[in-house]
Amino acid sequence: DYSTLIVTPTICFCVLILASPFVWRLFAAMSAWAIFYWCFCRYLHFRFMKCCFYSTNRLDSCVLYLWGIPLSVVASAWCLWALRAEKFLVGQEDSVKWASVFGAFALSMLLWVLSYTFLVQPFRERKAVEETTSLHIDQVKSSTLYTWLNCNPIYTLKCAYYFKDADGADMNERRKDHPLACGELDDQVRFYEVGKEYLFLHPSKMMKAMGPGLQNIWEVETWLEKVLRILGRISNPCSDYKVVGYQLLQQVEDGASRVLVNPELGSQELIPTARNKLHF
């Protein structure tokens, strides 16, 4: 995702060097791409990335440093067109003019890096704002699902194998008044993992989280799955029957193997029963 934010604009900006009547069309297409990509990131990409832990803000800062590359290409194109229009370095040698083009690129890159480093200060550690209210653990758990208890693997193991016996019943002499690492059900031990949030919900809410159908019109991934499913049926209408045929073949092969092992079985064993009959 980050590569397209740098590579695509850089390639489009390189076209500014050329004298072509198609440049404006390319930038019109790029504008349409920018609108699409904004919607993609706003309603689809962020829905998944907000649950990922494998990245930090350092990656975003490095990408923003690289944003100086497409900006520097624009600066080089500006310098080149100034030379072509004889508005800059008139009468100078070609080597000087080429040096000015590359110098414009380097100067623009340096200006961007210095501005981003000293004005924005992306790597400066900022202290988090302290909480002004003290919430009970049940209030935190109801809004976030995760707490210090169910995010602590040692305490979760202690709850599962020290506070409870082999049958899952509480051992009061060990647990006493200690809380469990759990979700909305206080008697079931849960360890928080990304992607397993549904295990923390109450069974009455499970159908809302896992139920079929569209729950929100902004669930772009649901619309995408429906479109891909329709396209899959159009491109390969016999895909469902292949699965059924494979299952039927497996039943016949299993029956044949049983006959070879036990010759007393008749050929009726090869025929699927009414209970296992497959309807097309």
N, C-alpha and C positions, 0 to 999 in steps of 0.2 A: 504493500500500500504506500509506503513512504517513497519507493523508487519512482512511482508515477508522478509524485508531486515535484520531483526534481528533473527527471529525464524528459518527460513529455513537454513541460514548458521550455526547457533548454533547446529541444529539437525545433519547436515552433519558433522560438526567438532567433535561431540560426538562419531561418528563412528571411529575416529582415535584411540580411546582407545581400540577398539577391534582388535584382531588378526584374520583378515578375508581376503580371496582372492578377496572379492567383494568390498573392499574399493575403489580401483581405478575406478571401474565402477560407483560407486556412485558419485565420484568427476568428472568423465567425464560427467555424466548427469547434475551435478551442473554447470559445465562450459557451457553446452548448454543452461541451464536455464538462466545463467547470460547474455549470448549473446542475447537471446530472450527478457529478461527483459529490457536490455539496449535499444533495438530497440523499445520496447513497450513504455518506458518512453520518449524516444527521439522524437518519431513521433506521439504518441497518447496521453499519459498522460499529457505532458506539454502543449499540445494544449488546454486542458480544464482547467488545474490548474492555468495557467497564468491569467485567468479571475476571479479567486476566491479571495474573501477578508476575508474569515473566519479564515485564518491562518496567522501566522507571522513566522519570522526566528527563534523564540524561539522553536517552535516545531521541526524544523530541527536540531537545536543545541542539544535538548534533545535526539533525535534519534541518533545523532552522539556520544553522551555520552554512550548510550546503546550499541554502536558498540564495546565497550570494552568487552562485554560478550562473543561473539564468539572468539575474540582474546585471551581472558583469557582461554577459553576451549582449544585452541591450545597449550597454555603454559602449562596447566595441563597435556595434552597428552604427550607433550615433556618430562616433568618431570617423568611421569609414565613409559614411555619407557626407560628412562635413568636408572630408578630403576630396571626394568626388565632385562636390559642388564648388570646390576651390574657395571655401570659407575658412580654411585652416591649413597652415604650413604651405602656403602657395610658393612654388618654385623650389621646394626642398627635394632632396634625393629620395628615391623610393625606399631605401633602407630606413631613413628617418620616419617616413610615413608609416611603414610597417611597424616600426618600433613604437610609434604613437598609438597604433591600434592595440597592440598587446599591452602597452602601458596603461591604456584606458581600462582594459580588463583587470589588470593587477591593482590599479588604484581603486576601482570600484569595489573589488573584492576586499581590499584592505579596509576601505571605509565602512563597508557593511560589517565586517568582523569586529572592528573596534567599536562601532556604534552599538552592536548587539551585546558585546561583552561588557562595556562600561555603563551603558544606559539601562539596558534591561537586566543585566547581571543574572543570567539564567542559573548559574551554579551556586548562587549565594543561599546559604541555609537560612530559612525563615522559621522563626518559632511559631508553633501553632497557637491559636487563640485558646486560652484555658476555658474550660467549661464553667459556666456561671451557675448552673443548676445541677443538683445531685439527683440522679435517677436511680430507681430501684432496678435490680437485675431483671425482674419480670417486665418492666416497661421497656428496657433496652431490647430484650429478647422478642417482644411483640412487634417491634418495628424493624429490627435488623436480622432476626433469626440467629445470628452468631453472637456469642458472648465470649468473655475470657475463659469460661469453663469449657465450652465445647470446641474451642480453638486450641486448647492445651492438650496435646496427645498423651502426656503422662497422666494428667488428671482424668482424661477420658478412659484410659486403660484401668485406672484405679476404680472408677465408677463401675466399669463393666465386670471386673474380675475380683475386686476386693470388697466392694459394697454389696455385691449380688452373688448369689450362689450359682451352681451349675444350671439350675432351672430358671434363672432370671428373677428370683424372688429376693427382696431386700433382706439383708442381714443387719438388723437394727443394732446389734451390739457393736458392729463395726461402723455403720454409716452414721448413727446418731442423728444429728441435725444438719449434716453436711448436704448441700444441694447437689443435684446430679447434672452432669453434662448432657443436656437433652435439648429437644426442640419444644414444640407446643404441647407434646405429651410428656408429662413430668416423670413418668415411670419407664420411659424408653431411652436408653443411652444412645447418644448420637455424637459423631465427630464431624465437624464442619469441613466440607470440601467443596470447591467450586464446581458447579454443575450438579451437585447433589442436594440443592436447596429443597427440592420437593419432599425429601425424606423428613424434613423438619415440620412439615405442615400437619395440621389435624386431619384425620381421615375425611371429615366432612368438607374440607377445602380441597382435597386431592383432586376431585373431579373438575373443579374450576381451573386447577393448574394444568392437569393432563387431559382434560376433556377434548373431544373433537370439535371441529368447527372454528370459526373465526371469533376470537374474543375481543379484538381491538382492530379498528380499521387501519391503524398504523403498523400492524404486524406485517411488514413488507416481506419477511421470510415466508410467511404463510401464503401470501399471494404468489410468491415465486415458486413454492412447492406445487401449488395448484396448476400453474402454467406449465411447469416442467412435466407434471404428471399427464396433462392433456397432450403435450407434444410427444411424450413417450408412447402414448396409446396410438397417436396418429402415425408415428414413424414405425412402430412395431405392434400392430394390432393383435398378433398371435402370441405375444409374450406370456399372457396368462395361461394359454392352452399348453405351452411348452412345459410349464411347471406341473400342470395336471397330468400331461402325458408321461412326464418323468416319474411322478408318483405312481401311476398305473404300472409302468415298467418295473419299478422297484417291487411292487406287490407281486407281480408275476415271477420275478427273479427269486424273491423270498420263498414263494410257494414251490418253485422248481427245486430250490436247494433243499427244502424239507422233504420232497419226494425222493430225492437222491439219497438223503440220509435214512429215510424210513420208507422203503418201497411199498409198505402196506397202505400208505395214503393214496387215495384216488386222485383223479385229475380235477375233482371238484375243489381241491385245495388251491388250485391255480387260479380259480375264478374269484374275484372279489365278492364278498357277501353283500347283502342288501344294506347292511349297516355301513360298509366301506365303499359303496358304489359312488363313483365320481360322475357328477352331472356337468355337462358343458353348458 
